[in-house]
Amino acid sequence: MMRKALSALLLSCCSAAWSQAITDPMTGAPIVIDPTIPPKGTQLVQLFLLHAAASLQGSHCMGTEEERRRLTLGDRLAVVLGEALLRNETQKGLLHGRCLADKSDAIPGRVIDTWQCELRTELVDAQGEFIADASVSAHFTRDTWSFVPGSVGCL
């Protein structure tokens, strides 16, 4: 029960501070968040980087619970981006990103509107044929783009 209350407190108290901290990574100017428009491009990458220290505990990622306790979103992001670099001269690494409208019940008894955002790398051969891919996803609140703890997914 205490953990649930702490999660709710962290999400609510950090939302206001987080919304003030969002800046354009090119200019440093504050970003006005429109809950109907998902994060895109540099904003999407920035969200993952800003929350790189988030634990994978409770996530839907491979490995044991002990491993997920030790690993972070940043560790998984390194795996996803690194996969595109593990190629030879006849292969290409492609980066894809998207955010889709979703809902999250990460806080028990409360459903919130979120963006489910994903970064995915794809390795293709010289003809563009699929070889492999890796991805990481997370939920961010629609109104403030706050990270939703426990929402990380991995492939």
C-alpha positions in Angstrom: 0.0 0.0 0.0 2.8 2.4 0.9 4.5 1.7 -2.5 1.2 2.6 -4.3 0.9 5.8 -2.4 4.5 6.7 -3.1 4.0 6.1 -6.8 1.0 8.3 -6.9 2.8 11.0 -5.0 5.8 10.9 -7.2 3.7 11.1 -10.4 1.6 14.0 -9.1 4.3 16.1 -7.5 6.8 15.7 -10.3 4.4 16.4 -13.1 4.3 20.2 -12.4 8.1 20.5 -12.1 8.6 18.3 -15.2 6.3 20.3 -17.3 8.3 23.5 -16.5 11.6 21.7 -17.3 10.6 20.7 -20.9 12.7 22.7 -23.4 13.5 22.6 -27.0 16.8 20.7 -27.3 17.9 22.9 -30.2 17.2 26.3 -28.7 16.6 25.8 -24.9 13.3 27.6 -25.2 10.4 26.2 -23.2 8.0 23.9 -25.0 4.3 24.5 -24.7 2.8 21.0 -24.5 -0.5 20.4 -26.4 -2.0 17.1 -25.0 -3.4 16.4 -28.5 0.0 16.4 -30.2 2.5 13.7 -29.4 6.2 14.3 -28.8 8.1 13.8 -32.1 11.7 13.7 -33.3 14.2 15.4 -31.0 11.5 15.8 -28.3 10.9 12.0 -28.3 14.5 11.2 -28.0 14.9 13.9 -25.3 12.1 12.2 -23.2 14.0 8.9 -23.2 17.3 10.6 -22.4 15.8 12.7 -19.5 14.5 9.6 -17.9 17.5 7.4 -18.5 18.0 6.7 -14.8 14.5 5.2 -14.4 14.7 1.6 -13.2 13.4 -1.3 -15.3 11.9 -2.8 -12.2 8.3 -3.8 -12.9 8.9 -3.4 -16.6 8.0 -5.8 -19.5 11.6 -6.4 -20.4 13.6 -9.6 -20.7 15.7 -10.9 -17.9 15.1 -11.7 -14.2 13.5 -9.3 -11.7 17.0 -8.9 -10.2 18.4 -7.8 -13.5 15.5 -5.4 -14.1 16.2 -4.0 -10.6 19.8 -3.3 -11.6 19.2 -2.0 -15.1 17.8 1.4 -16.2 15.9 2.8 -19.2 19.3 4.3 -20.3 20.8 0.8 -20.3 18.0 -0.4 -22.6 18.3 2.7 -24.7 22.0 1.9 -25.2 21.1 -1.6 -26.3 18.5 -0.4 -28.8 20.8 2.3 -30.3 23.8 0.1 -30.2 22.1 -2.7 -32.2 22.0 -0.3 -35.2 25.8 0.2 -34.9 26.6 -3.5 -34.9 26.5 -3.8 -38.6 28.9 -4.4 -41.5 29.5 -2.3 -44.6 26.6 -3.9 -46.5 24.0 -3.3 -43.8 22.1 -0.2 -42.7 20.8 0.7 -39.2 17.5 2.6 -39.2 16.0 4.5 -36.3 12.2 4.7 -36.0 10.2 6.6 -33.3 6.6 7.2 -32.6 4.1 8.0 -29.9 0.5 6.7 -29.9 -2.4 7.7 -27.7 -2.9 5.2 -24.9 -4.1 4.9 -21.3 -2.1 3.6 -18.3 -3.2 2.2 -15.0 0.2 2.4 -13.5 -1.3 4.0 -10.4 -3.8 1.5 -9.0 -7.4 2.7 -9.2 -6.5 5.5 -11.6 -6.4 5.4 -15.4 -4.5 8.3 -17.0 -4.2 9.5 -20.6 -0.7 8.8 -21.9 1.5 8.7 -25.0 3.0 5.2 -25.5 6.3 6.2 -27.1 8.7 3.8 -28.8 12.2 4.0 -30.2 13.1 1.2 -32.5 16.2 0.4 -34.5 16.1 -1.9 -37.5 19.0 -3.5 -39.2 18.5 -4.1 -43.0 20.7 -5.5 -45.7 21.9 -3.7 -48.9 18.6 -4.5 -50.6 16.5 -3.2 -47.6 15.6 -6.6 -46.4 14.9 -6.9 -42.6 17.7 -8.6 -40.6 16.9 -7.7 -36.9 15.4 -5.0 -34.7 15.3 -3.9 -31.1 13.0 -1.5 -29.3 12.2 0.2 -26.1 8.9 1.9 -25.2 7.5 3.9 -22.3 4.4 5.8 -21.3 4.4 9.6 -20.8 1.4 11.6 -19.5 -0.3 13.4 -22.3 -0.6 16.7 -20.4 2.9 17.1 -19.1 5.0 14.4 -20.8 5.9 13.0 -17.4 7.4 9.5 -17.3 5.0 6.8 -16.0 7.1 4.5 -13.7 6.8 0.8 -14.4 5.7 1.4 -18.0 8.8 0.4 -19.9 8.5 -2.3 -22.5 11.4 -3.9 -24.4 11.8 -6.1 -27.5 
